[in-house]
């Protein structure tokens, strides 16, 4: 969890992308592909059914019932993703340069950000991301506690 807790924008994020991760009620999604909800109850309607439901018909479907959550009070999504080997080769050199080609996260210290120019950590690596403190203070301890519980073997 801590490995991925280094986002490009300081929390709470304001610059959301069109493909931001979404949370749906399971009864609304009829087909799910990886993390994209490709078929929902509304998207599978025909033109006639859509118009009968009072929804504007569009050839290219766009989800209309979208709510952007308050990341401080409602929900936080930690995006985990793979980084392939060629994105991290020579990282020790690349991450000390002044440009943002480093794919390894080095968090800005408290009170610093990109407006301060190039900020380096104590090892000389260029800072390039922000830690979500709620993940560190709330969710990491909960995960660590859950992982420390020894499960009793199940009788067969």
C-alpha positions, 0 to 999 in steps of 0.5 A: 500500500505504501509503495503506491501512496505517491500521487502526482497531485497533492490530496485532495485531488482536483484535476480528475481525468476522464478515465478516473477510477469509478465505484458503482453499485454492483447491480448497475454494472452488468459487465466489467472489464478489468477496471472499466465498467463497459456495460451498465444498465443504461449503456445497454439500452437501445435508442428507443429504450433510452428515449422512452426512459427520458434520456438523450440518445448518444451514439457514443455512450457517456455516463451521466450519473457521475459524482465526484467524491470528496476524498477527505470525507467520503472515499479515497482510491489508491491506484496501484499499477505495474511499472515495467522494467524499461521504465525504471532502468537507470532510475538512480541516475534519471531520478536525480535529473531536473526533468520529470522522467523518473517513474519511481516516486520520491515524495515532496516534503511537507510544505513543498511542491512543484512551485518551489522549483526542483526539490530534492530529498536528502539522497539527491533524488528529485521529488515528484509526488505527494503522500496521502496522509490519510492512507499512511495514518489510517489505512496502513495501520489497519492493513498491518494489523490485519496482516499480523493476525495468524489464522488458525488452520482449517480442519479438513 
